[in-house]
Amino acid sequence: MKRYGMLLAAALFVAGGANAALDNKAAEELMKKDGCAACHAIDKKVIGPAYQEVAAKYKGDASAAAKLADKVKKGGVGVWGQIPMPPNAQVSDADIKNLVAWILSLKK
């Protein structure tokens, strides 16, 4: 029983580490790797909105992370104007989840 508890604790530690919050440097590296930086910046509009504006718009919205992750994966248009955001099906769900969590943590 003691061994089972240790294995469970180790598994929870590893799983929790996979969803640990990104720091700005790690987030910027993911933005570049996954192509987000071509259209977005942290503090200014490029083609798409600044990530700080996204965080402000969705502040307090409990469903924001799921909505934004879906938008990143599938693409869309209309929330920030008529320039469409292309789908990003090639980006892993883990990267999307981590980037969205980081974006929502930003302050203006």
C-alpha positions as a LaTeX table, in Angstrom:
\begin{tabular}{lrrr}
\hline
Residue & $x$ (\AA) & $y$ (\AA) & $z$ (\AA) \\
\hline
Met1 & 0.00 & 0.00 & 0.00 \\
Lys2 & 2.83 & 2.37 & 0.82 \\
Arg3 & 4.39 & 1.77 & $-2.60$ \\
Tyr4 & 1.07 & 2.48 & $-4.33$ \\
Gly5 & 0.82 & 5.81 & $-2.53$ \\
Met6 & 4.35 & 6.76 & $-3.58$ \\
Leu7 & 3.63 & 5.86 & $-7.21$ \\
Leu8 & 0.39 & 7.85 & $-7.15$ \\
Ala9 & 2.18 & 10.88 & $-5.66$ \\
Ala10 & 4.91 & 10.66 & $-8.29$ \\
Ala11 & 2.33 & 10.42 & $-11.11$ \\
Leu12 & 0.43 & 13.44 & $-9.79$ \\
Phe13 & 3.67 & 15.42 & $-9.50$ \\
Val14 & 4.61 & 14.65 & $-13.12$ \\
Ala15 & 1.09 & 15.40 & $-14.39$ \\
Gly16 & 0.99 & 18.66 & $-12.48$ \\
Gly17 & 4.36 & 19.69 & $-13.88$ \\
Ala18 & 3.09 & 19.26 & $-17.41$ \\
Asn19 & 0.49 & 21.96 & $-16.79$ \\
Ala20 & 2.73 & 24.32 & $-14.85$ \\
Ala21 & 2.34 & 27.96 & $-15.78$ \\
Leu22 & 4.68 & 29.22 & $-18.47$ \\
Asp23 & 7.03 & 32.07 & $-17.74$ \\
Asn24 & 7.32 & 34.84 & $-20.33$ \\
Lys25 & 10.48 & 33.42 & $-21.91$ \\
Ala26 & 9.00 & 29.93 & $-22.34$ \\
Ala27 & 5.77 & 31.41 & $-23.68$ \\
Glu28 & 7.61 & 33.56 & $-26.22$ \\
Glu29 & 9.56 & 30.50 & $-27.38$ \\
Leu30 & 6.30 & 28.58 & $-27.87$ \\
Met31 & 4.80 & 31.56 & $-29.72$ \\
Lys32 & 7.72 & 31.49 & $-32.15$ \\
Lys33 & 7.80 & 27.70 & $-32.50$ \\
Asp34 & 4.07 & 27.40 & $-33.13$ \\
Gly35 & 3.82 & 30.43 & $-35.45$ \\
Cys36 & 1.73 & 32.64 & $-33.15$ \\
Ala37 & 4.31 & 35.45 & $-33.20$ \\
Ala38 & 3.65 & 36.03 & $-36.90$ \\
Cys39 & 0.28 & 37.59 & $-36.04$ \\
His40 & 0.36 & 38.37 & $-32.31$ \\
Ala41 & 2.51 & 40.23 & $-29.80$ \\
Ile42 & 2.16 & 40.54 & $-26.06$ \\
Asp43 & 1.56 & 44.29 & $-25.83$ \\
Lys44 & 0.66 & 45.53 & $-29.32$ \\
Lys45 & $-1.65$ & 44.64 & $-32.18$ \\
Val46 & 0.12 & 43.05 & $-35.12$ \\
Ile47 & $-2.39$ & 41.35 & $-37.40$ \\
Gly48 & $-4.32$ & 39.89 & $-34.49$ \\
Pro49 & $-4.93$ & 41.49 & $-31.11$ \\
Ala50 & $-2.27$ & 41.95 & $-28.45$ \\
Tyr51 & $-2.36$ & 39.13 & $-25.94$ \\
Gln52 & $-2.82$ & 41.65 & $-23.12$ \\
Glu53 & $-6.03$ & 42.83 & $-24.85$ \\
Val54 & $-7.22$ & 39.23 & $-25.11$ \\
Ala55 & $-6.60$ & 38.71 & $-21.39$ \\
Ala56 & $-8.48$ & 41.92 & $-20.54$ \\
Lys57 & $-11.45$ & 41.00 & $-22.76$ \\
Tyr58 & $-11.85$ & 37.56 & $-21.17$ \\
Lys59 & $-11.02$ & 38.52 & $-17.57$ \\
Gly60 & $-13.44$ & 36.81 & $-15.20$ \\
Asp61 & $-14.87$ & 34.53 & $-17.90$ \\
Ala62 & $-14.67$ & 31.00 & $-16.48$ \\
Ser63 & $-15.14$ & 29.47 & $-19.94$ \\
Ala64 & $-12.46$ & 31.62 & $-21.61$ \\
Ala65 & $-9.70$ & 29.00 & $-21.64$ \\
Ala66 & $-11.87$ & 26.44 & $-23.42$ \\
Lys67 & $-13.27$ & 29.02 & $-25.88$ \\
Leu68 & $-9.83$ & 30.37 & $-26.75$ \\
Ala69 & $-8.25$ & 26.93 & $-27.10$ \\
Asp70 & $-11.03$ & 25.98 & $-29.50$ \\
Lys71 & $-10.55$ & 29.24 & $-31.44$ \\
Val72 & $-6.79$ & 28.66 & $-31.73$ \\
Lys73 & $-7.29$ & 25.08 & $-32.95$ \\
Lys74 & $-10.17$ & 25.74 & $-35.37$ \\
Gly75 & $-9.64$ & 29.39 & $-36.32$ \\
Gly76 & $-12.38$ & 31.97 & $-36.63$ \\
Val77 & $-13.37$ & 35.51 & $-37.48$ \\
Gly78 & $-15.50$ & 38.32 & $-36.07$ \\
Val79 & $-14.44$ & 38.66 & $-32.45$ \\
Trp80 & $-11.59$ & 41.10 & $-33.21$ \\
Gly81 & $-12.67$ & 42.31 & $-36.64$ \\
Gln82 & $-12.96$ & 40.77 & $-40.07$ \\
Ile83 & $-9.40$ & 39.46 & $-40.51$ \\
Pro84 & $-9.72$ & 35.70 & $-40.01$ \\
Met85 & $-7.52$ & 33.72 & $-37.67$ \\
Pro86 & $-6.50$ & 30.57 & $-39.55$ \\
Pro87 & $-6.88$ & 27.18 & $-37.90$ \\
Asn88 & $-3.81$ & 25.89 & $-36.08$ \\
Ala89 & $-4.49$ & 22.15 & $-36.20$ \\
Gln90 & $-0.74$ & 21.45 & $-36.33$ \\
Val91 & $-0.20$ & 22.94 & $-32.84$ \\
Ser92 & $-0.38$ & 20.38 & $-30.04$ \\
Asp93 & $-3.25$ & 20.57 & $-27.59$ \\
Ala94 & $-0.70$ & 20.84 & $-24.76$ \\
Asp95 & 0.96 & 23.88 & $-26.37$ \\
Ile96 & $-2.41$ & 25.52 & $-26.95$ \\
Lys97 & $-3.54$ & 24.87 & $-23.39$ \\
Asn98 & $-0.30$ & 26.26 & $-21.95$ \\
Leu99 & $-0.27$ & 29.33 & $-24.19$ \\
Val100 & $-3.92$ & 30.14 & $-23.53$ \\
Ala101 & $-3.40$ & 29.85 & $-19.76$ \\
Trp102 & $-0.40$ & 32.16 & $-20.04$ \\
Ile103 & $-2.28$ & 34.67 & $-22.21$ \\
Leu104 & $-5.14$ & 34.80 & $-19.72$ \\
Ser105 & $-2.68$ & 35.49 & $-16.92$ \\
Leu106 & $-1.33$ & 38.64 & $-18.59$ \\
Lys107 & $-2.07$ & 42.11 & $-17.23$ \\
Lys108 & $-2.24$ & 45.36 & $-19.22$ \\
\hline
\end{tabular}
